[in-house]
Amino acid sequence: MKSRNRLVQKLLDDYAPIWALNHSMAVMTWDMETQMPEAGARPRGMASGQIAMMMQKGIVGMKGEVAKAEKSKDLNDKDRGVVRALAREMDYYVKVPPRLVDELQKVTTEGTVAWRSARKKSDFKAFQTYLQRIVDIEREVAEKLGYDKHPYDALLNLYEEGFTVRDADAVFARLIPGTKKVMDRVERAGTYPSKHPLDSAKYDTPSMQRVNEGIVSLLGMPKERFSMDVSTHPFTIGIAPDDVRITTRYEGVNFKAALFSTIHESGHALYELGIGEDIKYSPIGTAASLGVHESQSRFWENVAGRSREFSTLVMPLLRKNLSFTSRYKAEDLYLYFNTVGKSFIRVDADELSYNLHIALRYEIEKKVIAGDVKVSELPSVWNDTFDRYFGMRPPSDSEGVLQDIHWSGGSFGYFPTYSLGNVILGMIWHKMGDGKLVRESVSAGDITPLKEWLQSKMHRYGATYTPKQLQDRLFGEAYNPDWLLRYLEHKFA
């Protein structure tokens, strides 16, 4: 990125080493999730902590330059975005001491490995010590950053700029009752099954890999800039503007889990790959927020991927590689893709119940950070809260409190962005003519118009604007859950 403003250009030049450190951390994260042996956790944590402190020192060293640039009147939108993004990052590093930055990197690196083992054994106590340390650090970080009403505000803001508990409460207060209404109507109608014979159909991994290769080809993922691997918890990481990687998972049964993991992560990758050439390698050459990021992945997974039109489009690929699908019609596939029922596992939840899973996590995280719930109480609190939301209790820790990777990585405040992604998805669907553009593109077997729409209106700006500003520019409003509820009613009820 280049700027005509001398002060901003100086910031961009000084940011280059920071970008390189971020790049290194991304490569190390990828390796940790896909290749690193468990015994490598401790030295990796030490290295990550040192790099994080180097980044902190570099960012804090730009404090004076950022202050001067903030006073400049000759700034365009991109310039203002750069200054805002650096000031935001600086606020964290100035307020959070190197000791905490280093400690958080170390404990989350080791904690992630410990979580993996504990999840396999369904043994919360094997992870409890690490989680206690992580929670203690997160509470201290919240206090250092400061907040107006609730300590959780400080952590929410790290993932969704400008978003608060008040905002989240307002969204969930409309979203959850509205969702339950639609769920009740769907249950009474009985149109969508809660189970499908394909749920228990077994597949061999090589065959499903060929299906996923066909999917990324259908989505037009650029082979020279994109790669796919396997991990316990599917994820996407932007190593660099021309190096975006995803993982998926293969469990040998219920092939839609692998299929939609791939589509979901490819949606994230399309966002990363669509960020404008003019802002690459800069502080704004990244996503506007995690909520906006999630809107892209869930748009492709749910609005496009779980549509009737997609069921027809993907049928030849499935029949070619998964022979057991040949006895099913496109409508059968559509119903299999859209079973509606209660699930213990968030990542397996249907579109209707998914936000209940997020509301549950939001409620628990608020209490943990406020000190109203002890770490040792989390399994029982989780099960009680789950029972209140879903009317059933998880049979094990692995199907309950241990199912998600996020807490092991210190990502308190992350979960609400999943529902924000769904909310923004609904706004996109409405802006596309209540899904008309999706139906037309997928029916024609050409998803290029969808990619171009999203890239031109959202992806190319990166973090030039705050998430609220980006939504206001495109939709004239921000975080309105009514459009998501309208989409769900249109599709299911």
C-alpha positions in Angstrom: 0.0 0.0 0.0 1.1 3.5 -0.8 -0.1 6.8 0.7 0.3 10.4 -0.5 0.3 11.5 3.1 3.9 11.6 4.4 3.0 10.6 7.9 0.9 7.7 6.9 3.6 6.4 4.5 6.1 6.5 7.3 3.7 4.4 9.4 3.4 1.9 6.5 7.1 1.7 6.1 7.6 1.1 9.8 4.9 -1.5 9.9 6.7 -3.8 7.4 8.7 -5.7 10.2 5.5 -6.0 12.2 3.7 -7.6 9.2 6.7 -10.0 8.9 6.4 -11.1 12.5 2.6 -11.6 12.0 3.4 -13.7 9.0 5.9 -15.9 11.0 3.3 -16.4 13.8 0.7 -17.5 11.2 3.1 -20.1 9.8 3.8 -21.3 13.3 0.1 -21.5 14.1 -0.5 -23.5 11.0 2.3 -25.9 11.8 1.1 -26.3 15.4 -2.4 -27.3 14.2 -1.4 -29.6 11.5 2.2 -31.1 11.9 3.8 -30.2 15.2 4.4 -33.2 17.6 2.9 -32.7 21.0 6.3 -32.4 22.7 6.9 -29.3 20.6 4.3 -27.3 22.5 6.6 -25.9 25.2 9.4 -24.6 22.9 6.8 -23.3 20.5 5.1 -21.5 23.3 8.5 -19.9 24.3 9.1 -18.9 20.7 5.6 -17.5 20.2 5.9 -15.5 23.4 9.2 -13.9 22.3 7.8 -13.0 18.9 4.7 -11.5 20.5 6.9 -9.3 22.6 8.9 -8.2 19.6 5.6 -7.2 17.9 4.6 -5.3 21.0 7.9 -3.5 21.1 7.6 -2.6 17.5 4.0 -1.3 17.7 4.6 0.7 20.9 7.6 2.3 19.2 5.3 3.8 16.6 3.2 5.6 19.3 4.5 9.1 18.5 4.1 8.7 14.8 0.5 7.4 15.2 -0.3 10.4 17.4 1.0 12.8 14.7 -0.9 11.0 11.9 -4.1 11.1 14.0 -4.0 15.0 13.9 -3.4 15.1 10.1 -6.3 16.6 8.2 -5.1 15.4 4.8 -6.3 11.7 5.1 -8.4 9.7 2.8 -10.5 6.7 3.9 -7.6 4.2 3.6 -5.3 6.5 5.4 -7.8 6.9 8.3 -8.2 3.2 8.3 -4.4 2.6 8.7 -4.2 5.1 11.5 -7.2 3.7 13.3 -6.0 0.1 13.0 -2.6 0.9 14.3 -4.0 3.0 17.2 -6.3 0.2 18.1 -3.4 -2.3 18.1 -1.3 0.1 20.0 -3.9 0.6 22.7 -3.7 -3.2 23.4 0.1 -3.3 23.5 0.5 -0.1 25.6 -2.0 -1.2 28.2 -1.1 -4.9 28.4 2.4 -5.4 29.7 4.9 -7.7 28.0 4.7 -10.1 30.9 1.1 -10.8 30.1 1.7 -11.0 26.4 4.4 -13.6 26.9 2.6 -15.6 29.5 -0.6 -15.8 27.3 1.3 -17.1 24.3 3.1 -19.7 26.4 0.0 -21.0 28.3 -2.3 -21.0 25.2 0.3 -22.9 23.1 0.6 -25.6 25.8 -3.1 -25.4 26.7 -4.1 -26.1 23.1 -2.2 -29.4 23.1 -3.6 -30.2 26.6 -7.1 -29.5 25.4 -6.7 -31.9 22.4 -5.7 -34.7 24.8 -8.4 -33.9 27.3 -11.1 -33.8 24.6 -10.1 -37.2 23.4 -10.3 -38.6 26.9 -13.4 -36.5 27.8 -11.5 -35.4 30.9 -12.1 -31.8 31.9 -9.7 -32.0 34.9 -6.8 -32.8 32.5 -7.3 -29.3 31.0 -8.6 -27.4 34.1 -5.2 -26.1 35.3 -4.4 -24.6 31.9 -7.8 -23.1 31.6 -7.6 -21.5 35.0 -4.4 -19.8 34.1 -5.9 -18.6 30.8 -9.0 -17.2 32.5 -6.9 -15.4 35.1 -4.8 -13.8 32.3 -8.0 -12.9 30.3 -9.5 -11.2 33.4 -6.3 -9.3 34.0 -6.1 -8.3 30.3 -9.7 -7.0 30.5 -8.8 -4.9 33.6 -5.7 -3.5 31.8 -7.7 -2.5 28.7 -10.5 -1.0 30.7 -14.3 -1.0 30.0 -17.4 1.1 30.7 -20.0 -1.4 32.0 -18.7 -5.0 32.0 -15.2 -6.5 31.9 -16.4 -8.7 29.0 -16.7 -5.5 26.9 -12.9 -5.3 26.7 -12.6 -8.8 25.3 -15.6 -8.5 22.9 -13.9 -5.4 21.4 -10.8 -7.4 20.5 -12.8 -9.5 18.1 -15.5 -7.1 17.0 -14.4 -3.5 17.1 -16.8 -1.3 19.0 -19.1 -4.1 20.0 -20.2 -4.3 23.7 -22.3 -6.5 26.0 -25.1 -4.0 25.6 -25.0 -4.6 21.8 -24.8 -8.3 22.2 -27.7 -8.4 24.7 -29.8 -6.4 22.2 -29.0 -8.8 19.4 -29.7 -12.0 21.4 -32.8 -10.5 23.0 -34.4 -10.4 19.5 -32.6 -13.3 17.9 -33.2 -16.1 20.4 -37.0 -15.7 20.9 -37.4 -15.3 17.2 -35.4 -18.4 16.4 -37.4 -20.5 18.9 -40.6 -19.3 17.2 -39.4 -20.5 13.8 -38.1 -23.8 15.4 -41.5 -24.4 16.9 -43.3 -23.8 13.6 -40.8 -26.2 11.8 -41.3 -28.9 14.4 -45.1 -28.7 14.1 -45.0 -28.8 10.3 -42.7 -31.8 10.2 -41.4 -30.9 6.7 -37.7 -31.1 7.7 -36.6 -34.3 9.2 -34.5 -34.5 12.4 -32.6 -37.5 11.1 -31.8 -38.9 7.6 -30.5 -42.3 6.5 -27.4 -40.6 5.1 -26.5 -39.5 8.6 -25.2 -43.0 9.3 -23.8 -43.7 5.8 -20.1 -44.5 6.0 -17.5 -43.3 3.5 -13.8 -43.9 2.8 -11.5 -40.8 3.2 -10.0 -40.9 -0.3 -13.4 -40.8 -1.9 -14.5 -37.8 0.3 -11.2 -36.1 -0.4 -12.1 -36.2 -4.1 -15.5 -34.7 -3.3 -13.8 -31.9 -1.4 -11.4 -31.3 -4.2 -14.3 -31.0 -6.5 -16.0 -28.5 -4.2 -12.9 -26.2 -4.0 -12.7 -26.4 -7.8 -16.4 -25.5 -8.1 -15.8 -22.5 -5.8 -12.9 -21.4 -8.0 -10.3 -21.5 -5.3 -7.0 -20.5 -6.9 -4.5 -23.4 -6.6 -1.5 -21.2 -6.7 -2.8 -19.1 -3.7 -4.8 -21.7 -1.7 -4.2 -25.1 0.0 -6.3 -27.5 2.1 -5.1 -29.9 4.8 -6.7 -31.8 7.7 -7.0 -30.9 11.4 -9.0 -31.8 14.5 -10.9 -28.5 14.4 -11.3 -27.1 10.8 -9.9 -23.5 10.5 -8.7 -21.0 8.0 -5.5 -18.9 8.2 -4.3 -16.2 6.0 -0.5 -16.6 6.0 -0.1 -13.9 3.4 -2.3 -12.2 0.7 -1.3 -14.9 -1.7 -1.0 -17.8 0.8 -4.4 -18.7 2.3 -4.8 -22.2 3.9 -7.8 -24.1 5.2 -8.3 -27.5 7.0 -11.2 -29.9 7.0 -11.9 -33.1 8.8 -12.9 -36.7 7.8 -14.7 -38.8 10.4 -15.8 -41.7 8.0 -19.5 -41.2 8.5 -22.1 -38.5 7.7 -20.3 -37.0 4.8 -22.1 -33.6 5.0 -19.9 -32.7 8.0 -16.8 -32.9 5.9 -18.5 -31.3 2.9 -19.8 -28.3 4.8 -16.6 -27.8 6.8 -14.8 -27.4 3.4 -17.4 -25.0 2.1 -17.4 -23.0 5.3 -13.6 -22.6 5.5 -13.5 -21.9 1.8 -15.9 -19.0 2.4 -13.4 -17.6 5.0 -10.6 -18.1 2.4 -12.5 -16.3 -0.3 -12.7 -13.3 2.0 -8.9 -13.3 2.7 -8.2 -13.8 -1.0 -10.5 -11.0 -2.0 -8.9 -8.2 0.0 -7.9 -5.4 -2.3 -4.5 -5.4 -4.0 -4.1 -1.7 -3.0 -4.1 -2.5 0.8 -2.1 -5.7 0.9 0.7 -6.0 3.5 -0.8 -3.0 5.4 -2.5 -2.8 8.8 -5.9 -2.7 7.0 -5.1 -5.7 4.7 -7.1 -7.9 6.9 -10.8 -8.6 7.7 -13.0 -5.9 9.1 -13.8 -8.2 12.0 -14.5 -11.8 13.0 -18.2 -11.2 12.7 -17.9 -10.0 9.1 -15.5 -12.9 8.4 -18.0 -15.4 9.8 -20.8 -13.9 7.6 -18.8 -14.9 4.5 -18.2 -18.5 5.6 -21.7 -19.1 6.7 -23.1 -17.4 3.6 -21.3 -20.0 1.4 -22.1 -22.9 3.8 -25.7 -22.1 4.5 -27.3 -19.7 2.0 -25.5 -21.2 -1.1 -24.4 -24.6 0.0 -27.6 -25.8 1.7 -29.9 -24.4 -1.0 -32.0 -26.7 -3.2 -30.1 -25.4 -6.2 -26.8 -26.5 -4.8 -28.1 -30.0 -4.0 -28.9 -30.4 -7.7 -25.5 -28.8 -8.7 -23.4 -31.1 -6.5 -25.3 -34.3 -7.2 -23.1 -35.5 -10.1 -19.9 -35.0 -8.0 -21.4 -37.0 -5.1 -22.6 -39.8 -7.3 -19.3 -40.1 -9.0 -17.3 -40.5 -5.8 -19.8 -41.7 -3.1 -21.7 -44.5 -4.8 -24.3 -44.8 -2.0 -25.7 -41.4 -2.9 -26.9 -42.7 -6.3 -30.1 -43.9 -4.9 -31.1 -40.5 -3.7 -32.7 -37.6 -5.6 -31.7 -33.9 -5.3 -34.6 -33.2 -2.9 -33.4 -36.1 -0.7 -30.0 -34.5 -0.6 -31.5 -31.1 0.2 -33.4 -32.6 3.2 -30.2 -34.4 4.4 -28.3 -31.1 4.2 -31.0 -29.4 6.2 -32.0 -31.8 8.9 -33.4 -29.8 11.8 -32.9 -31.2 15.4 -31.1 -30.7 18.6 -27.4 -31.5 18.7 -24.9 -31.5 21.5 -22.1 -30.4 19.2 -22.1 -26.8 17.9 -20.3 -27.5 14.7 -22.9 -30.1 13.8 -25.9 -27.9 14.6 -28.4 -26.9 12.0 -29.1 -23.3 11.0 -32.0 -22.9 13.3 -30.5 -24.1 16.5 -26.9 -22.8 15.9 -27.5 -19.4 17.6 -28.7 -21.1 20.7 -25.3 -22.8 21.0 -23.7 -19.4 20.7 -26.0 -17.7 23.2 -25.2 -20.4 25.7 -21.4 -19.8 25.3 -21.9 -16.0 25.5 -23.9 -16.4 28.7 -21.2 -18.6 30.3 -18.2 -16.5 29.2 -19.7 -13.3 30.6 -20.1 -15.0 34.0 -16.6 -16.5 33.9 -14.9 -13.2 33.1 -17.0 -11.4 35.7 -16.0 -14.0 38.3 -19.5 -15.2 38.8 -18.6 -18.8 37.8 -15.4 -20.6 38.8 -13.4 -22.6 36.2 -13.9 -25.8 38.3 -17.7 -25.3 38.0 -17.7 -25.0 34.2 -18.7 -28.6 33.4 -21.8 -28.5 35.6 -22.7 -24.9 34.6 -22.3 -25.9 31.0 -24.6 -28.9 31.4 -27.2 -26.9 33.4 -27.3 -24.1 30.9 -27.4 -26.5 27.9 -30.4 -28.3 29.6 -32.1 -24.9 29.9 -31.6 -24.0 26.3 -32.1 -27.5 24.7 -33.9 -29.6 27.3 -31.2 -32.2 27.4 -27.8 -32.7 29.1 -24.5 -33.6 27.4 -23.4 -37.2 28.3 -19.7 -36.3 28.5 -17.2 -33.5 28.7 -16.2 -34.0 25.1 -19.8 -33.4 24.0 -20.1 -30.5 26.4 -17.6 -28.1 27.8 -14.5 -29.5 26.0 -15.9 -29.6 22.5 -14.5 -26.2 21.3 -10.9 -25.2 20.8 -11.4 -21.5 21.5 -10.8 -21.3 25.3 -7.5 -23.2 25.0 -6.4 -20.4 22.7 -7.5 -17.7 25.1 -10.3 -16.6 22.7 -12.8 -15.3 25.2 -15.1 -12.9 23.4 -14.8 -14.8 20.1 -18.0 -16.9 20.2 -20.6 -14.1 19.8 -19.0 -13.2 16.4 -20.5 -16.5 15.1 -24.0 -15.2 15.7 -23.0 -11.8 14.4 -21.8 -13.5 11.2 -25.3 -15.1 10.9 -27.0 -11.7 11.5 -24.9 -10.1 8.7 -25.5 -13.1 6.5 -29.2 -12.3 6.8 -28.6 -8.7 5.8 -26.6 -9.9 2.7 -29.3 -12.3 1.8 -31.9 -9.5 1.9 -29.6 -7.2 -0.1 -29.3 -9.9 -2.8 -33.0 -9.6 -3.4 -34.1 -12.0 -0.6 -31.7 -14.6 -2.1 -32.6 -14.1 -5.8 -29.0 -13.7 -6.9 -28.0 -16.9 -5.0 -30.8 -18.9 -6.6 -30.0 -17.6 -10.1 -26.2 -18.1 -9.8 -26.2 -21.6 -8.3 -29.0 -22.8 -10.7 -26.8 -21.7 -13.6 -23.9 -23.5 -12.1 -21.9 -20.3 -12.1 -21.1 -18.8 -8.7 -19.0 -16.0 -10.2 -21.7 -13.4 -9.7 -21.8 -14.2 -6.0 -18.1 -14.0 -5.6 -17.9 -10.7 -7.5 -20.8 -9.2 -5.4 -19.1 -10.0 -2.1 -15.6 -9.0 -3.3 -16.7 -5.6 -4.7 -19.0 -4.7 -1.8 -17.2 -6.2 1.2 -13.9 -8.0 0.7 -11.9 -5.4 -1.1 -12.1 -2.9 1.8 -10.4 -5.2 4.3 -10.3 -3.3 7.6 -10.5 0.2 6.0 -13.8 0.7 7.9 -15.0 -0.5 11.2 -17.5 -3.4 11.1 -20.4 -1.0 11.9 -19.2 1.5 9.2 -18.9 -1.2 6.6 -22.5 -2.4 7.3 -23.8 1.1 7.3 -22.3 1.8 3.9 -23.8 -1.4 2.4 -27.0 -1.9 4.3 -27.8 1.4 5.9 -27.8 -0.3 9.4 -25.7 -2.7 11.5 -26.3 -6.0 13.3 -30.1 -6.2 12.5 -31.2 -9.7 13.4 -34.6 -9.2 11.7 -33.2 -10.1 8.3 -31.7 -13.4 9.6 -35.1 -14.3 11.1 -36.8 -13.4 7.8 -34.3 -15.6 5.9 -34.9 -18.5 8.3 -38.7 -18.1 8.1 -38.4 -17.9 4.3 -36.4 -21.1 4.1 -37.8 -23.3 6.8 -41.3 -22.0 7.8 
